[in-house]
Amino acid sequence: MKTITETKQHAQLLTVPEAAQRLGISPRKTWQLISEGQLQVVHVGLRSTRILESVLDAFIERLKVAAIHCN
């Protein structure tokens, strides 16, 4: 059974502005990616939207693969 600390390490939640900063894009563009279904989110309560760090990492990897295939 995982401890709370282990779970937090594996399930880091980022705010939309934090995710945007990691991607090097605006929060507005990040919201667009969310609305297009390219980034899945987690809703915490009624008004808080978070992105799992692992989801963001997978998105970045898909971009890398797409870039390799385009070249």
Chimera marker file (.cmm) of the C-alpha trace (Angstrom):
<marker_set name="trace">
<marker id="1" x="0.000" y="0.000" z="0.000" r="1" g="1" b="0" radius="0.5"/>
<marker id="2" x="1.363" y="3.423" z="-0.976" r="1" g="1" b="0" radius="0.5"/>
<marker id="3" x="1.827" y="6.136" z="1.587" r="1" g="1" b="0" radius="0.5"/>
<marker id="4" x="0.435" y="9.631" z="1.041" r="1" g="1" b="0" radius="0.5"/>
<marker id="5" x="3.950" y="10.903" z="0.295" r="1" g="1" b="0" radius="0.5"/>
<marker id="6" x="4.489" y="8.249" z="-2.392" r="1" g="1" b="0" radius="0.5"/>
<marker id="7" x="1.128" y="9.046" z="-3.964" r="1" g="1" b="0" radius="0.5"/>
<marker id="8" x="1.904" y="12.774" z="-4.083" r="1" g="1" b="0" radius="0.5"/>
<marker id="9" x="5.230" y="12.087" z="-5.775" r="1" g="1" b="0" radius="0.5"/>
<marker id="10" x="3.547" y="10.043" z="-8.488" r="1" g="1" b="0" radius="0.5"/>
<marker id="11" x="0.454" y="12.192" z="-8.894" r="1" g="1" b="0" radius="0.5"/>
<marker id="12" x="1.712" y="15.776" z="-8.979" r="1" g="1" b="0" radius="0.5"/>
<marker id="13" x="-1.131" y="18.122" z="-9.884" r="1" g="1" b="0" radius="0.5"/>
<marker id="14" x="-0.372" y="21.324" z="-11.767" r="1" g="1" b="0" radius="0.5"/>
<marker id="15" x="-2.546" y="24.369" z="-12.192" r="1" g="1" b="0" radius="0.5"/>
<marker id="16" x="-3.273" y="25.502" z="-15.736" r="1" g="1" b="0" radius="0.5"/>
<marker id="17" x="-0.800" y="28.431" z="-15.449" r="1" g="1" b="0" radius="0.5"/>
<marker id="18" x="1.893" y="26.049" z="-14.099" r="1" g="1" b="0" radius="0.5"/>
<marker id="19" x="1.315" y="23.641" z="-16.987" r="1" g="1" b="0" radius="0.5"/>
<marker id="20" x="1.385" y="26.527" z="-19.456" r="1" g="1" b="0" radius="0.5"/>
<marker id="21" x="4.708" y="27.697" z="-18.058" r="1" g="1" b="0" radius="0.5"/>
<marker id="22" x="6.193" y="24.212" z="-18.409" r="1" g="1" b="0" radius="0.5"/>
<marker id="23" x="5.001" y="24.066" z="-22.011" r="1" g="1" b="0" radius="0.5"/>
<marker id="24" x="6.218" y="27.587" z="-22.763" r="1" g="1" b="0" radius="0.5"/>
<marker id="25" x="2.779" y="28.702" z="-23.922" r="1" g="1" b="0" radius="0.5"/>
<marker id="26" x="0.069" y="30.968" z="-22.562" r="1" g="1" b="0" radius="0.5"/>
<marker id="27" x="-2.593" y="29.781" z="-20.130" r="1" g="1" b="0" radius="0.5"/>
<marker id="28" x="-5.149" y="30.691" z="-22.821" r="1" g="1" b="0" radius="0.5"/>
<marker id="29" x="-3.513" y="28.279" z="-25.288" r="1" g="1" b="0" radius="0.5"/>
<marker id="30" x="-3.426" y="25.643" z="-22.553" r="1" g="1" b="0" radius="0.5"/>
<marker id="31" x="-7.174" y="26.060" z="-22.011" r="1" g="1" b="0" radius="0.5"/>
<marker id="32" x="-7.604" y="25.640" z="-25.769" r="1" g="1" b="0" radius="0.5"/>
<marker id="33" x="-5.683" y="22.344" z="-25.678" r="1" g="1" b="0" radius="0.5"/>
<marker id="34" x="-7.928" y="21.222" z="-22.809" r="1" g="1" b="0" radius="0.5"/>
<marker id="35" x="-11.117" y="22.141" z="-24.664" r="1" g="1" b="0" radius="0.5"/>
<marker id="36" x="-9.856" y="20.288" z="-27.766" r="1" g="1" b="0" radius="0.5"/>
<marker id="37" x="-9.284" y="17.165" z="-25.649" r="1" g="1" b="0" radius="0.5"/>
<marker id="38" x="-5.515" y="17.166" z="-26.163" r="1" g="1" b="0" radius="0.5"/>
<marker id="39" x="-4.884" y="17.549" z="-22.413" r="1" g="1" b="0" radius="0.5"/>
<marker id="40" x="-6.984" y="15.708" z="-19.864" r="1" g="1" b="0" radius="0.5"/>
<marker id="41" x="-7.692" y="17.430" z="-16.587" r="1" g="1" b="0" radius="0.5"/>
<marker id="42" x="-8.734" y="16.594" z="-13.059" r="1" g="1" b="0" radius="0.5"/>
<marker id="43" x="-11.459" y="18.665" z="-11.431" r="1" g="1" b="0" radius="0.5"/>
<marker id="44" x="-10.870" y="19.344" z="-7.759" r="1" g="1" b="0" radius="0.5"/>
<marker id="45" x="-14.095" y="20.701" z="-6.365" r="1" g="1" b="0" radius="0.5"/>
<marker id="46" x="-16.321" y="22.889" z="-8.487" r="1" g="1" b="0" radius="0.5"/>
<marker id="47" x="-13.829" y="25.502" z="-9.635" r="1" g="1" b="0" radius="0.5"/>
<marker id="48" x="-10.344" y="24.011" z="-9.574" r="1" g="1" b="0" radius="0.5"/>
<marker id="49" x="-8.898" y="22.392" z="-12.677" r="1" g="1" b="0" radius="0.5"/>
<marker id="50" x="-5.587" y="20.576" z="-12.459" r="1" g="1" b="0" radius="0.5"/>
<marker id="51" x="-3.405" y="18.665" z="-14.889" r="1" g="1" b="0" radius="0.5"/>
<marker id="52" x="-1.520" y="15.586" z="-13.776" r="1" g="1" b="0" radius="0.5"/>
<marker id="53" x="2.182" y="15.977" z="-14.352" r="1" g="1" b="0" radius="0.5"/>
<marker id="54" x="2.212" y="12.534" z="-15.988" r="1" g="1" b="0" radius="0.5"/>
<marker id="55" x="-0.480" y="13.688" z="-18.468" r="1" g="1" b="0" radius="0.5"/>
<marker id="56" x="1.606" y="16.750" z="-19.316" r="1" g="1" b="0" radius="0.5"/>
<marker id="57" x="4.725" y="14.602" z="-19.751" r="1" g="1" b="0" radius="0.5"/>
<marker id="58" x="2.816" y="12.230" z="-22.073" r="1" g="1" b="0" radius="0.5"/>
<marker id="59" x="1.568" y="15.202" z="-24.113" r="1" g="1" b="0" radius="0.5"/>
<marker id="60" x="5.151" y="16.451" z="-24.515" r="1" g="1" b="0" radius="0.5"/>
<marker id="61" x="6.277" y="12.976" z="-25.611" r="1" g="1" b="0" radius="0.5"/>
<marker id="62" x="3.496" y="12.865" z="-28.244" r="1" g="1" b="0" radius="0.5"/>
<marker id="63" x="4.731" y="16.202" z="-29.567" r="1" g="1" b="0" radius="0.5"/>
<marker id="64" x="8.275" y="14.853" z="-29.785" r="1" g="1" b="0" radius="0.5"/>
<marker id="65" x="7.132" y="11.774" z="-31.701" r="1" g="1" b="0" radius="0.5"/>
<marker id="66" x="5.037" y="13.907" z="-34.060" r="1" g="1" b="0" radius="0.5"/>
<marker id="67" x="8.019" y="16.179" z="-34.693" r="1" g="1" b="0" radius="0.5"/>
<marker id="68" x="10.253" y="13.211" z="-35.506" r="1" g="1" b="0" radius="0.5"/>
<marker id="69" x="7.714" y="11.850" z="-38.008" r="1" g="1" b="0" radius="0.5"/>
<marker id="70" x="7.369" y="15.255" z="-39.683" r="1" g="1" b="0" radius="0.5"/>
<marker id="71" x="11.102" y="15.499" z="-40.384" r="1" g="1" b="0" radius="0.5"/>
<link id1="1" id2="2" r="1" g="1" b="0" radius="0.2"/>
<link id1="2" id2="3" r="1" g="1" b="0" radius="0.2"/>
<link id1="3" id2="4" r="1" g="1" b="0" radius="0.2"/>
<link id1="4" id2="5" r="1" g="1" b="0" radius="0.2"/>
<link id1="5" id2="6" r="1" g="1" b="0" radius="0.2"/>
<link id1="6" id2="7" r="1" g="1" b="0" radius="0.2"/>
<link id1="7" id2="8" r="1" g="1" b="0" radius="0.2"/>
<link id1="8" id2="9" r="1" g="1" b="0" radius="0.2"/>
<link id1="9" id2="10" r="1" g="1" b="0" radius="0.2"/>
<link id1="10" id2="11" r="1" g="1" b="0" radius="0.2"/>
<link id1="11" id2="12" r="1" g="1" b="0" radius="0.2"/>
<link id1="12" id2="13" r="1" g="1" b="0" radius="0.2"/>
<link id1="13" id2="14" r="1" g="1" b="0" radius="0.2"/>
<link id1="14" id2="15" r="1" g="1" b="0" radius="0.2"/>
<link id1="15" id2="16" r="1" g="1" b="0" radius="0.2"/>
<link id1="16" id2="17" r="1" g="1" b="0" radius="0.2"/>
<link id1="17" id2="18" r="1" g="1" b="0" radius="0.2"/>
<link id1="18" id2="19" r="1" g="1" b="0" radius="0.2"/>
<link id1="19" id2="20" r="1" g="1" b="0" radius="0.2"/>
<link id1="20" id2="21" r="1" g="1" b="0" radius="0.2"/>
<link id1="21" id2="22" r="1" g="1" b="0" radius="0.2"/>
<link id1="22" id2="23" r="1" g="1" b="0" radius="0.2"/>
<link id1="23" id2="24" r="1" g="1" b="0" radius="0.2"/>
<link id1="24" id2="25" r="1" g="1" b="0" radius="0.2"/>
<link id1="25" id2="26" r="1" g="1" b="0" radius="0.2"/>
<link id1="26" id2="27" r="1" g="1" b="0" radius="0.2"/>
<link id1="27" id2="28" r="1" g="1" b="0" radius="0.2"/>
<link id1="28" id2="29" r="1" g="1" b="0" radius="0.2"/>
<link id1="29" id2="30" r="1" g="1" b="0" radius="0.2"/>
<link id1="30" id2="31" r="1" g="1" b="0" radius="0.2"/>
<link id1="31" id2="32" r="1" g="1" b="0" radius="0.2"/>
<link id1="32" id2="33" r="1" g="1" b="0" radius="0.2"/>
<link id1="33" id2="34" r="1" g="1" b="0" radius="0.2"/>
<link id1="34" id2="35" r="1" g="1" b="0" radius="0.2"/>
<link id1="35" id2="36" r="1" g="1" b="0" radius="0.2"/>
<link id1="36" id2="37" r="1" g="1" b="0" radius="0.2"/>
<link id1="37" id2="38" r="1" g="1" b="0" radius="0.2"/>
<link id1="38" id2="39" r="1" g="1" b="0" radius="0.2"/>
<link id1="39" id2="40" r="1" g="1" b="0" radius="0.2"/>
<link id1="40" id2="41" r="1" g="1" b="0" radius="0.2"/>
<link id1="41" id2="42" r="1" g="1" b="0" radius="0.2"/>
<link id1="42" id2="43" r="1" g="1" b="0" radius="0.2"/>
<link id1="43" id2="44" r="1" g="1" b="0" radius="0.2"/>
<link id1="44" id2="45" r="1" g="1" b="0" radius="0.2"/>
<link id1="45" id2="46" r="1" g="1" b="0" radius="0.2"/>
<link id1="46" id2="47" r="1" g="1" b="0" radius="0.2"/>
<link id1="47" id2="48" r="1" g="1" b="0" radius="0.2"/>
<link id1="48" id2="49" r="1" g="1" b="0" radius="0.2"/>
<link id1="49" id2="50" r="1" g="1" b="0" radius="0.2"/>
<link id1="50" id2="51" r="1" g="1" b="0" radius="0.2"/>
<link id1="51" id2="52" r="1" g="1" b="0" radius="0.2"/>
<link id1="52" id2="53" r="1" g="1" b="0" radius="0.2"/>
<link id1="53" id2="54" r="1" g="1" b="0" radius="0.2"/>
<link id1="54" id2="55" r="1" g="1" b="0" radius="0.2"/>
<link id1="55" id2="56" r="1" g="1" b="0" radius="0.2"/>
<link id1="56" id2="57" r="1" g="1" b="0" radius="0.2"/>
<link id1="57" id2="58" r="1" g="1" b="0" radius="0.2"/>
<link id1="58" id2="59" r="1" g="1" b="0" radius="0.2"/>
<link id1="59" id2="60" r="1" g="1" b="0" radius="0.2"/>
<link id1="60" id2="61" r="1" g="1" b="0" radius="0.2"/>
<link id1="61" id2="62" r="1" g="1" b="0" radius="0.2"/>
<link id1="62" id2="63" r="1" g="1" b="0" radius="0.2"/>
<link id1="63" id2="64" r="1" g="1" b="0" radius="0.2"/>
<link id1="64" id2="65" r="1" g="1" b="0" radius="0.2"/>
<link id1="65" id2="66" r="1" g="1" b="0" radius="0.2"/>
<link id1="66" id2="67" r="1" g="1" b="0" radius="0.2"/>
<link id1="67" id2="68" r="1" g="1" b="0" radius="0.2"/>
<link id1="68" id2="69" r="1" g="1" b="0" radius="0.2"/>
<link id1="69" id2="70" r="1" g="1" b="0" radius="0.2"/>
<link id1="70" id2="71" r="1" g="1" b="0" radius="0.2"/>
</marker_set>
